Amino acid sequence: MINTSTIVSVDDREGESKGPPFELLVQGAWTLYLGGSLIKQFPNQFLLKDLLFDSVFPFALLCAKLALKYYAIEKARRSFALRRNPGLVFVYMQQIGAQEANQNREPRVAGEASPPPLLLMGEDELQVEKHPCGYVFKDGLGTRLVNNTGLVTIDMVWHMDSMLPISTPQLKDICLSYALFKLLRCQFARYKLINSGSMGTVTFFRSLLLKVGEHDRVFAVIADELSFAHDYYYSSFSTSYSKFWVPILSIFLSLWSIGYWTVFIASIISIIVAGTDIWGTKYGNHQLLCKIWCIKQSFVSGPLDTYMGKSLLDMVPLLLVLVLAVTAEVRDVASYVCSNWTKVTLICRYLHRASPQHSLFVQKWVSLLLRCTCKLMKHWDERMSQCSVLVLPRRTRPLVPFRRLLRLPDNKWKVKVPAAVKVSIINALRSLKDGRLRHGAESLRQSEVGQRFLWACNGEGTSDTILTWHIATCILEVKCPYRPDKQQGSPNSNSDHKIAATHLSRYCAYLMTWCPDLLPDNSAWSKSLYEAVKKDAECALTEIPAAGSMTPEDEYLRVVQLLSANSKHEVLKKGVKLGKQLVVEMINAEETVWKLLAHFWSEMILYVAPSDNLKEHSEAIARGGELVTLIWALLFHAGIVNSPGEDEKNAATGGVV
């Protein structure tokens, strides 16, 4: 329970800190009292090894772990590298922005720009004083940083190519993710960082986006950043790094626990197999010994021993619990060794204390630890959820009436995020010349074909525009089914534009029914609109035959006929009209239509991603991550914080809200 308890130390503006549960210490003391009472009652049945092994060792382990947790969180509460970091980073980034303005430098966009001096580690090595907007370095360092201050910044890491054990691009990106995570904490603490605090930061991040073929790298950097956020807000990882030796001691205690429980497991197995523990103490095959006396008037018989139960009913569950305890400790050790927190800490300490005197042995150990990876540490599984308004009867769904009765959201499924989706999103972000987001209309205006469909973007809100284009995309999917087994270049193959358009369309539909709070419109209105259109579509398609009985062309004609004749909702009618127009345009230029849709949906997902609903994004991070939350963080570091229309509303707030 100590290992799995969430212990966090956050800024007051981020939420409430959580310390170790004190009741665990009380429970441990009570258990020790019960054990001591038993030993005192039957002193002749307990040897010294029983006292040490059954009572003293586990209680000492409990106290040591709790003491370490309490020490770590107390250090974290006073730390400017952990709890008080957002206020310090906010003022620091203001200083960087002011220095850039004074230098009147035009940010370089071509190629990869020079990294800004984003804070990485070492804030606690310097003296800090209070500031009207947070905290500031007392000696007025600002951005005038030197190696002997103990402060490590991202530009120092970026130029560490001479240090062979730590100079890989992957490790540099992990450090960048940690530095960006500190900026993201300012968002969660509601410090308004315009352009991520400085144009140099935005320029550097955009220079990564401008590189062709770097979509996987950009998404990996943001995914690692959200992984740091998950560890910080929903685990004890961050407090464990309040001092560099705390993780080492935690690993030592876990190894001690593993050794102790392993001996215990061996003893239990020996009792099950041979009836004696590893020390030779004999155990019976029963759970209880009952002594029965027969009393009749003034006569009392001698006691009759009766055994009840089987010892396996005690031993087997105990063995399973002990195996679970060992597994938890092994996972705890692996998480420390393979954690990105450990990698960043090692890099910063190695960089700050780098010297030619480092032995080859130390370099090998550092290099080995930095190469350790563990899939358990990945919180985002790179999957995106999918929903659809037009679900044809491809299989029986007996739970549909039950879901409607309980008012559950629409059914969903998950798929791995295709590379085509990542490329399409990054390309849409690159194409933003003025940094303003638009809900799909701008991509339509860029082509003669697209201008014919601008009418479909004039809805009451974003949600009805999403549904109109989602229905049209679904109709195109009926005519040209998505075939995961088809290879590129084969007949009816799936182009990258088709893959991006269909996946983003279904993901936006998923957001409407499962995460409406992350959309710009009122969440209740968005969800009710989706449910109304979904219900109307299901009623209109009741006569559609099961899949496989018709060709795609016949199925398309039947679907359009039923929807045109039976649909009542205005959004559904608009979606069918748009779908038919796109199909007509597809006759002569199928790939052009899919390209148009891919650009539209990429622009739309960028438009809906910026959100002030930090609680919903935080919950998405807690459950493993959402694609839209990743895009939200991506836009923040690219200098885009608000959706169009929110800029004027937030202009008067200045720096801090």
HELIX and SHEET records of a PDB file:
HELIX    1   1 PHE A   22  GLN A   41  1                                  20    
HELIX    2   2 PRO A   43  GLN A   45  5                                   3    
HELIX    3   3 LEU A   48  LEU A   51  1                                   4    
HELIX    4   4 LEU A   52  VAL A   56  3                                   5    
HELIX    5   5 PHE A   57  ARG A   77  1                                  21    
HELIX    6   6 ASN A   85  GLN A  103  1                                  19    
HELIX    7   7 GLU A  123  GLU A  125  5                                   3    
HELIX    8   8 ASN A  147  THR A  149  5                                   3    
HELIX    9   9 ILE A  154  TRP A  158  1                                   5    
HELIX   10  10 LEU A  164  ILE A  166  5                                   3    
HELIX   11  11 PRO A  169  PHE A  188  1                                  20    
HELIX   12  12 ILE A  194  GLY A  197  5                                   4    
HELIX   13  13 MET A  199  LEU A  209  1                                  11    
HELIX   14  14 HIS A  215  TYR A  234  1                                  20    
HELIX   15  15 PHE A  237  SER A  240  1                                   4    
HELIX   16  16 VAL A  246  ALA A  274  1                                  29    
HELIX   17  17 LEU A  312  CYS A  338  1                                  27    
HELIX   18  18 ASN A  340  HIS A  352  1                                  13    
HELIX   19  19 LEU A  360  ARG A  371  1                                  12    
HELIX   20  20 LYS A  375  MET A  377  5                                   3    
HELIX   21  21 VAL A  400  LEU A  405  1                                   6    
HELIX   22  22 ALA A  419  ARG A  430  1                                  12    
HELIX   23  23 ALA A  441  ARG A  445  1                                   5    
HELIX   24  24 GLY A  450  CYS A  457  5                                   8    
HELIX   25  25 THR A  462  LYS A  479  1                                  18    
HELIX   26  26 ASP A  496  TRP A  514  1                                  19    
HELIX   27  27 PRO A  516  LEU A  518  5                                   3    
HELIX   28  28 SER A  523  ALA A  540  1                                  18    
HELIX   29  29 PRO A  552  ASN A  566  1                                  15    
HELIX   30  30 GLU A  570  MET A  586  1                                  17    
HELIX   31  31 GLU A  590  VAL A  608  1                                  19    
HELIX   32  32 LEU A  614  ALA A  622  1                                   9    
HELIX   33  33 LEU A  627  HIS A  637  1                                  11    
HELIX   34  34 GLU A  646  ASN A  650  1                                   5    
HELIX   35  35 ALA A  651  THR A  653  5                                   3    
SHEET    1   A 2 LEU A 119  MET A 121  0                                        
SHEET    2   A 2 VAL A 152  THR A 153 -1                                        
SHEET    1   B 2 VAL A 128  HIS A 131  0                                        
SHEET    2   B 2 GLY A 134  PHE A 137 -1                                        
SHEET    1   C 2 LEU A 288  ILE A 292  0                                        
SHEET    2   C 2 LEU A 304  MET A 308 -1                                        
SHEET    1   D 2 ILE A 295  LYS A 296  0                                        
SHEET    2   D 2 PHE A 299  VAL A 300 -1                                        
SHEET    1   E 2 ARG A 383  GLN A 386  0                                        
SHEET    2   E 2 TRP A 413  LYS A 416 -1                                        
END                                                                             
